Structure formats: C-alpha cells, structure tokens
Amino acid sequence: MSAAVDSPPRPVAAPFPWDAVWGQDDAVETLRAAATDPAALAHAWLITGPPGSGRSTLAYAFAAALIADPGDEAAQRQVLARTHPDLTALRTEQVVIRIDEARRLVERASFAPSLGRYRVIVVEDADRMAERTSNVLLKALEEPPEQTVWVLCAPSDADLLPTIRSRVRVLRLREPSVTDVASLIVERTGVPADVAEESARHAQRHIGMAQRLATDDDARARRAETLSAVLAVRGISDAVEVAGHIVRLATDDAKALTATRDEEERRTLLRTLGVAEGAAVPPSVRGQLNALEDDQKRRATRSLRDGIDRVLTDLQSLFRDVVMLQYGRDGDLVNAERIDALRSLAAEWTPARTLGVLDRITDTRRNLEQNAAPLLALESLLITVANGSAP
C-alpha cells in the first residue's frame, strides 16, 4: 500500500516534535494521524525521498509521537536525542548494513516497550542492505509484535527488495525548490542570499549539503576546483592527473570529517577500560582497541566513498547542464555561473557524446558500489570525458 505525497512543499511550522520537518506538510499530517489513530497505523513504514528531503528527520519525529504520550515533551525530546529505551536506531557508518546489525534489530523488535506506548525501530539507510541482510528482516516485518513499529528510510522503494516493499506502507516525500531551500538556509545561518541560492542550486536542493556549502568556504572551493579541473581534461594524461587529484581531495575531506571523532572514541574507550592517557595499552585490552580501529577504518571507507559519490553528483549536474544547452534549454541550470564554459563544451561535443559521459557516470557509481578502486574508476570515467569513448 502506498501513500503518495503529491502536493508541492509548503514550508510552514508544525507543532513539536514535528517542527524540525520542513516542507513536507502532507507527510506530516499522514504520520500525525497514524500516531494518534491505531486504525491508521501500519506496523511497518518506508519513507522515501531524494537526499536532503528530510527522511530521517521525519522518521524520528514519527517515533517521538508514537513512543511518548501526547504532550510529554520530555520523552519526545529523549526520542529525538536517540536516547529513549524504546527507540532502536540504525544509521550505518559503513559501506553496507552488516547482517549481524540486522539480527540485533530483529532481536530488539521482539521486546515489548519498556516506558512508552510503542517500540520503534528506525533504519535510516535501508537501501544499504544486501539481499541476504534484507531477508533477515522479512519475518520481523511480516509479523511484528503488536506494539512494535518499523520505520525504514531510503531514496526510493526501488532500492529495496520487492519482498520488503510488500510488507511496508510507503510514504513518498517531495523535493523542495531551490528558492525554498535558499530561504531556509538564510533563515538558519544568516548567510547572504546569493550564497544561499548558489549553494541550494549546487546541492540540487539537498538541504544538508546546501547548508554545508553555504557555511563552508573550503567545501565551495573544492567543488569549484573539481569542476574546473574536469572541464579542462583533454587527454589521457589529464584524466589520470585529475582523477588522482579528486581522490586526494575526497580523502582529505573524509579525514577531516572523521579524525576528531576517531581520536575522541579512542580516548573514551581507553578511559572506560582504565588506561591512563599516554600510558601503554595493556595486552588485555588490545583486542577491544583493535575492534574499534577496524570499525573506524570501515567508517573511513564509507566516508571516502560518500565523498566520491558527491563528486559524481556534481559531475552529473555539470554534463546535464551541457545536454540542456545542446537541446536549446538554458533555464534551470545547476551551474549557471559557468554558462560560458558550458556553452563552449556544448558547441564542441555532440549530444550523443555528452549522454555517453552521463552513462559512464552512472556506470562509475555502480562500480564503486561493487567496491571498485575509486582511483581506477575515476580514471576510467575521465578518459571517457577526454576522448568520448569508454575504455
């Protein structure tokens, strides 16, 4: 069963705990009704929408409304902080959700709520489950305990197995406009309107990414540098050099995002185990420290791959703009400030060549999902950019 949300987003304030959900009024109304009327409540939901549309924000607001008694703001805030005992949340920081993580979710789903009205299981990255992992959830989704509600989040229902889709109610979110996202960024951060508009456009209406671009000069500079370098690729040597440069930028970005957290986790673990700061690590605790480091390495791998994926999204927007110009459409360009370079490339290339590059970007993303080496994958893509043919 599917509950489609078809009307355009209207950014209005909603009562707590829904007030952080932006531009999804109809979705909020659907879930508010489900949280208050057992007849409208499905035992498993799938919230879908493009990146930045607010899937997880909506999922946790729904969980807060389900778990806490109406008006119990303290309990609702505990759910939103991910600390309520009746909430189980999974947001994998690795490339895929592991099967042991899925098994722990199923185990938790069998418990009755301890304090709240319902036990809620939120899976933010349900699209990162392999088939074998998805199969672990099937029985739990099909026959959950009466007071357990599953809330899965994914970009689209097509990202999940048909057997999963048949066991959930789908709630589809809509993508806000560039103007609405820019207005929100100005309101949240106070950046100039032109910076907010450019960031919303470059992020392709992804709210979180738009906010990062608007408030991080380095992030904006890295994006601009990457696109300029790709536009300058003319031969195989350029392709190899630029691919290496992109991977270095993505690696540095990933390290910046994870280094501080990794070190804090290490200090906290050693402190918990009674190891003084600066002291040698005893052999008895090295196993736990090694396990933490292994998890951090897997998280770093995902962070790097996510960074490369953002680059591919930016390149997709670039060559999408070229195709638009080749077919005589110069409105609604993502990279409008590069109009001269885009027009030059549109005149130099045929539409078939540009579409071929867009296909190669899709292939590259798929290869990276199957654990291809990022450097080799990008070199292959940029060779296609350089000469118009797949290597």
Secondary structure, DSSP 8 states (H G I E B T S, - for coil): -EE---S--------TTSTT--S-HHHHHHHHHHHH-GGG--SEEEEE-STTS-HHHHHHHHHHHHHS-TT-HHHHHHHHTT--TTEEEE---SSSB-HHHHHHHHHHHTS--SSSS-EEEEETTGGGB-HHHHHHHHHHHHS--TTEEEEEEES-GGGS-HHHHTTSEEEE-----HHHHHHHHHHHH---HHHHHHHHHHTTT-HHHHHHHHH-HHHHHHHHHHHHHHHT--SHHHHHHHHHHHHHHHHHHHHHHHHHHHHHHHHHHHHHTT--TTS---HHHHHHHHHHHHHHHHHHHHHHHHHHHHHHHHHHHHHHHHHHHHTT--SS-TTGGGHHHHHHHHHHS-HHHHHHHHHHHHHHHHHHHTT--HHHHHHHHHHHHHHSS--
